[in-house]
Amino acid sequence: MPAMYKVRPLHGAGVPAEHLPTCMYPLPNLHRAPGAAAPPQEEADPSLQALESRQEEILKRLYELKSAVDGLSKMIQTPDADFDVTNIIQTDEFSPLTTNGADLDLMLGKDYGALKDVVINANPSLPPLSLLVIHSLLCERYKILSAVHTHSSVKSVPENLLKCFGEQTKKKPRHEYQLGFTLIWKDVPKPQMKFSIQTMCPIEGEGNIARFLFSLFGQKYNAVTSTLIDSWVDTALFQLKEGSSKERGAVLRSMNAALGRSSWLVGTELTVADVVAWCALQQTGAANTAPANVQRWMKSCENLAPFSSVMKLLK
C-alpha cells in the first residue's frame, strides 16, 4: 500500500553539527554500551583548589568576627546588660501584703449565689508547707472558710495535719466568706489544685500552686522581678529540697549572697520565693547549717505568725 504522505527529513546526513539547535537541554549518550566507563574528567588545578580553600577560611573568620561585633554592639546599645539585676529590683513597686487591693471576683471569676472554692489534694507523707503558710497569709487578708478532709486512699493522718488550719471558732453563713479553702489529704504523687471543679484542669506541683495562691494578693512586679521570683521558687524545690548535698551547698551560698544585699530574696518585701525557700530549708534539715545571712532571714520569716504556726507542724 503506498504511503499517504511523505515526511521531509529534518536534516541531511551532510549537515554540520554546528547548525543543529542548542535550545534543548542535553541528554546522556544512549549509544554507549551499558557498564562502560565514563569518559575521564579533567583534574582540577591544585592552585585553584588551594585558592578556594583559602577563600572559605577567610569567609569563616569574617563570619566569626561579625558575630563578635554584633554581640559587642548589643551590649553597647543596652548598658543595663552589665548591671546587677538587684539594682533594678530596688526601684520596683511592691504592694504590701497587708493592704486590701486584690479583687477575688476579678481574678477567680464571680459565681453569683456560690462561694468560690480552692480545693487542694496533698499527700500527708510530704505535706506542702508553703501552701499552709500562704493559707495563713490569705486569712489575714480575706474572710476564708477553711476545711480539712481525709480521702479514703489514706489510712491515717497525723493529728497535727488534721488541724493544720486551726479552729474556726466564729462560724458564719457560707455566703459571708470571700473564699473557700479546702485541703484533702490524699494519696497523690504531687499536690493538685482546682478552684473551678467543672471547667478547670488541675494545677500540679507545690511551686505552681504557691505561685497561683500568692497571686491572690494582687501584687504587681516588673518582668525582671517576676523572673527572679520564679527562678528562686524552682531552685528551692528542685535543688534545695530535692537536690544533692552539693547542690544544696551551692544554693545556700547563692541565697547568702542575695540576702547580703536585701532583707528578702527578691527586693524589699516578702514574696512567694521566700515562702517556698524557707519551707524547703525546714523540710531538708539544712536550716541549722545555713550561712549567717540566711540564718538572719529565717528569723525574720519566723517572726511572722504564718511561719511560726507552720513550725509547730514540724515538731
C-alpha positions as CSV (number, residue, x, y, z in Angstrom):
1,M,0.0,0.0,0.0
2,P,1.6,3.3,-0.9
3,A,2.3,5.9,1.8
4,M,-0.3,8.5,2.3
5,Y,2.2,11.4,2.7
6,K,5.9,11.8,2.8
7,V,7.9,13.5,5.6
8,R,10.8,15.6,4.6
9,P,13.9,14.8,6.7
10,L,14.8,17.4,9.3
11,H,18.5,17.4,8.3
12,G,20.5,15.6,5.9
13,A,23.4,13.4,6.6
14,G,25.8,16.1,5.5
15,V,24.6,18.9,7.7
16,P,27.4,20.1,10.0
17,A,26.9,19.7,13.8
18,E,27.3,23.4,14.5
19,H,24.0,24.0,12.7
20,L,22.0,21.8,15.0
21,P,19.7,23.6,17.5
22,T,21.1,24.2,21.0
23,C,17.9,25.4,22.9
24,M,17.1,22.0,24.4
25,Y,18.8,20.5,27.5
26,P,21.4,17.8,26.8
27,L,20.7,14.1,27.3
28,P,23.1,11.3,28.2
29,N,24.6,9.3,25.4
30,L,22.3,6.4,24.8
31,H,24.6,4.7,22.3
32,R,27.3,3.9,24.9
33,A,27.3,0.3,26.0
34,P,25.9,-0.4,29.5
35,G,28.6,-0.6,32.1
36,A,31.1,1.3,30.0
37,A,33.3,3.7,31.9
38,A,32.5,7.3,31.7
39,P,35.0,9.5,29.9
40,P,37.8,10.7,32.2
41,Q,37.3,14.1,33.7
42,E,39.9,16.7,33.8
43,E,41.8,17.0,37.0
44,A,41.3,20.3,38.9
45,D,44.2,22.6,39.1
46,P,45.9,22.3,42.5
47,S,46.5,26.1,42.7
48,L,42.8,26.6,42.1
49,Q,41.8,24.2,44.9
50,A,44.2,26.0,47.3
51,L,42.7,29.4,46.3
52,E,39.2,28.0,47.0
53,S,40.2,26.6,50.4
54,R,41.8,29.9,51.4
55,Q,38.7,31.8,50.4
56,E,36.5,29.5,52.5
57,E,38.8,30.0,55.5
58,I,38.7,33.8,55.1
59,L,34.9,33.8,54.9
60,K,34.7,31.7,58.0
61,R,36.9,34.0,60.0
62,L,34.9,37.0,58.7
63,Y,31.6,35.4,59.9
64,E,33.1,34.8,63.4
65,L,34.3,38.4,63.6
66,K,30.8,39.6,62.6
67,S,29.2,37.6,65.3
68,A,31.6,39.0,67.9
69,V,31.0,42.6,66.8
70,D,27.2,42.0,66.8
71,G,27.4,40.8,70.4
72,L,29.5,43.9,71.5
73,S,27.1,46.2,69.8
74,K,24.2,44.8,71.7
75,M,26.0,45.4,75.0
76,I,26.7,49.0,74.0
77,Q,23.1,49.7,73.0
78,T,21.8,48.2,76.2
79,P,24.1,49.3,79.0
80,D,21.8,47.7,81.7
81,A,23.0,44.3,80.5
82,D,26.2,44.7,82.7
83,F,24.2,45.8,85.8
84,D,23.2,43.6,88.6
85,V,19.5,42.9,88.3
86,T,19.1,43.6,92.0
87,N,19.7,47.3,91.2
88,I,16.7,47.3,89.0
89,I,14.6,45.4,91.6
90,Q,15.1,48.2,94.2
91,T,13.0,50.5,92.0
92,D,10.2,48.0,91.6
93,E,6.9,48.9,93.1
94,F,5.7,46.4,95.7
95,S,2.3,46.4,97.3
96,P,2.5,45.3,100.9
97,L,0.6,42.1,101.9
98,T,-1.4,43.9,104.5
99,T,-3.2,46.2,102.0
100,N,-6.6,45.4,100.5
101,G,-6.1,45.8,96.8
102,A,-7.0,42.5,95.2
103,D,-10.4,41.7,93.8
104,L,-11.0,37.9,94.1
105,D,-14.1,38.1,91.8
106,L,-11.9,39.7,89.1
107,M,-9.1,37.1,89.5
108,L,-11.2,34.0,90.0
109,G,-14.5,34.9,88.4
110,K,-17.7,35.7,90.2
111,D,-20.3,33.0,90.8
112,Y,-23.5,34.5,92.0
113,G,-25.0,32.6,94.8
114,A,-21.9,30.4,95.2
115,L,-18.7,30.6,97.1
116,K,-15.5,30.2,95.0
117,D,-13.6,27.2,96.4
118,V,-9.9,26.4,96.2
119,V,-9.6,22.6,96.6
120,I,-6.1,21.1,97.1
121,N,-5.1,17.4,97.2
122,A,-1.9,16.7,99.0
123,N,-0.1,13.7,100.4
124,P,0.3,13.7,104.2
125,S,3.7,12.0,103.9
126,L,5.0,15.1,102.0
127,P,3.0,18.0,103.4
128,P,3.2,21.1,101.3
129,L,4.3,23.6,104.0
130,S,4.5,26.5,101.7
131,L,0.8,26.2,100.9
132,L,0.0,26.2,104.6
133,V,2.0,29.4,105.1
134,I,0.2,31.1,102.2
135,H,-3.1,30.0,103.5
136,S,-2.4,31.8,106.8
137,L,-1.3,34.9,104.9
138,L,-4.5,34.8,102.9
139,C,-6.5,34.5,106.1
140,E,-5.0,37.8,107.2
141,R,-6.4,39.5,104.1
142,Y,-9.7,37.7,103.3
143,K,-12.5,36.0,105.0
144,I,-11.8,32.4,104.2
145,L,-13.8,29.3,105.0
146,S,-11.2,26.6,105.7
147,A,-11.7,22.9,105.9
148,V,-9.5,19.7,106.1
149,H,-10.7,16.3,104.9
150,T,-9.1,12.9,104.5
151,H,-9.5,10.8,101.4
152,S,-10.2,7.1,101.5
153,S,-6.8,6.4,99.8
154,V,-5.1,7.5,103.0
155,K,-5.2,5.1,106.0
156,S,-4.1,7.6,108.7
157,V,-3.1,11.2,109.0
158,P,-1.2,12.7,112.0
159,E,-3.4,14.8,114.3
160,N,-1.4,18.0,113.7
161,L,-2.0,17.8,110.0
162,L,-5.8,17.3,110.5
163,K,-5.7,20.6,112.5
164,C,-3.2,22.4,110.3
165,F,-5.8,25.2,109.7
166,G,-6.6,25.6,113.3
167,E,-10.0,26.0,114.7
168,Q,-12.6,28.4,113.2
169,T,-14.4,29.5,116.4
170,K,-16.7,32.0,114.7
171,K,-18.9,30.1,112.3
172,K,-20.6,32.3,109.7
173,P,-23.1,31.6,106.9
174,R,-21.2,30.4,103.8
175,H,-22.2,33.4,101.7
176,E,-20.4,35.8,104.2
177,Y,-17.0,34.3,103.3
178,Q,-14.9,35.6,100.4
179,L,-13.1,32.3,99.6
180,G,-13.3,28.7,100.4
181,F,-10.1,26.8,101.0
182,T,-10.3,23.0,101.3
183,L,-7.3,20.7,101.8
184,I,-7.8,17.0,101.2
185,W,-5.1,14.6,102.4
186,K,-5.0,12.1,99.6
187,D,-2.5,9.6,98.2
188,V,-1.2,11.7,95.2
189,P,2.3,11.9,93.9
190,K,2.3,15.7,93.9
191,P,-0.1,18.4,95.2
192,Q,-3.0,19.2,92.9
193,M,-5.3,22.2,93.0
194,K,-8.5,23.3,91.4
195,F,-10.7,26.3,92.0
196,S,-13.3,25.6,89.3
197,I,-14.2,21.9,89.5
198,Q,-16.2,21.8,86.3
199,T,-14.1,23.8,83.9
200,M,-10.5,23.9,85.1
201,C,-7.7,21.4,84.6
202,P,-5.8,20.8,87.9
203,I,-2.7,22.8,88.7
204,E,0.0,20.3,89.8
205,G,3.2,20.9,91.8
206,E,3.8,22.8,95.0
207,G,5.6,25.6,93.3
208,N,2.9,26.2,90.7
209,I,0.1,26.2,93.3
210,A,2.1,28.5,95.5
211,R,2.5,31.0,92.7
212,F,-1.2,30.9,92.0
213,L,-2.2,31.4,95.6
214,F,0.3,34.2,96.1
215,S,-1.1,36.0,93.1
216,L,-4.4,36.4,95.0
217,F,-2.7,39.2,97.0
218,G,-2.7,41.3,93.8
219,Q,1.0,42.2,93.9
220,K,2.4,43.6,90.7
221,Y,6.0,43.0,89.6
222,N,8.1,44.0,86.6
223,A,9.4,41.4,84.2
224,V,12.9,41.1,85.9
225,T,11.4,40.7,89.4
226,S,8.9,38.1,88.2
227,T,11.6,36.1,86.5
228,L,13.8,36.2,89.6
229,I,10.9,35.1,91.9
230,D,10.2,32.1,89.6
231,S,13.8,31.2,89.4
232,W,14.1,31.1,93.2
233,V,11.0,29.1,93.6
234,D,12.3,26.4,91.1
235,T,15.7,26.5,92.7
236,A,14.3,25.9,96.2
237,L,12.1,23.0,95.1
238,F,14.4,21.2,92.6
239,Q,17.9,21.9,94.0
240,L,17.4,22.8,97.7
241,K,14.7,20.4,98.5
242,E,15.3,17.5,96.1
243,G,18.9,18.1,95.1
244,S,22.1,16.6,96.3
245,S,24.2,17.9,99.2
246,K,26.5,19.7,96.7
247,E,23.5,21.4,95.0
248,R,22.2,22.5,98.4
249,G,25.5,24.0,99.3
250,A,25.6,26.0,96.1
251,V,22.0,27.2,96.6
252,L,22.8,28.3,100.2
253,R,25.8,30.3,99.0
254,S,23.7,32.0,96.4
255,M,21.0,32.8,99.0
256,N,23.6,34.1,101.4
257,A,24.9,36.5,98.7
258,A,21.4,37.7,97.7
259,L,20.4,38.2,101.3
260,G,23.5,40.2,101.9
261,R,22.1,42.9,99.6
262,S,18.5,42.9,100.7
263,S,16.4,41.7,103.6
264,W,14.4,39.3,101.4
265,L,15.4,37.1,98.5
266,V,13.9,39.4,95.9
267,G,13.5,43.1,96.7
268,T,12.4,44.6,99.9
269,E,9.1,42.7,100.5
270,L,8.2,39.1,101.3
271,T,7.4,37.1,98.1
272,V,6.5,33.6,97.3
273,A,10.2,32.9,96.8
274,D,10.8,33.5,100.5
275,V,7.9,31.2,101.5
276,V,8.9,28.3,99.3
277,A,12.7,28.6,100.1
278,W,12.0,28.8,103.9
279,C,9.8,25.7,103.8
280,A,12.3,23.8,101.7
281,L,15.1,24.6,104.3
282,Q,12.8,23.4,107.1
283,Q,12.0,20.1,105.4
284,T,15.6,19.3,104.4
285,G,17.0,20.0,107.8
286,A,19.6,22.4,106.4
287,A,18.4,25.3,108.5
288,N,20.9,24.8,111.3
289,T,23.9,24.8,109.0
290,A,22.9,27.8,106.9
291,P,25.2,30.8,106.5
292,A,24.8,34.0,108.6
293,N,22.6,36.0,106.2
294,V,20.4,33.0,105.6
295,Q,20.0,32.5,109.4
296,R,19.0,36.1,109.8
297,W,16.5,35.9,107.0
298,M,15.0,32.7,108.5
299,K,14.5,34.5,111.9
300,S,12.7,37.3,110.0
301,C,10.4,34.8,108.5
302,E,9.7,33.1,111.8
303,N,8.8,36.4,113.4
304,L,5.7,36.4,111.2
305,A,2.7,34.4,112.6
306,P,2.1,32.3,109.4
307,F,5.6,30.9,109.6
308,S,5.6,30.3,113.3
309,S,2.3,28.4,113.1
310,V,3.7,26.1,110.5
311,M,6.8,25.4,112.6
312,K,4.5,23.7,115.1
313,L,3.7,21.1,112.5
314,L,7.4,20.1,112.2
315,K,7.7,19.2,115.9
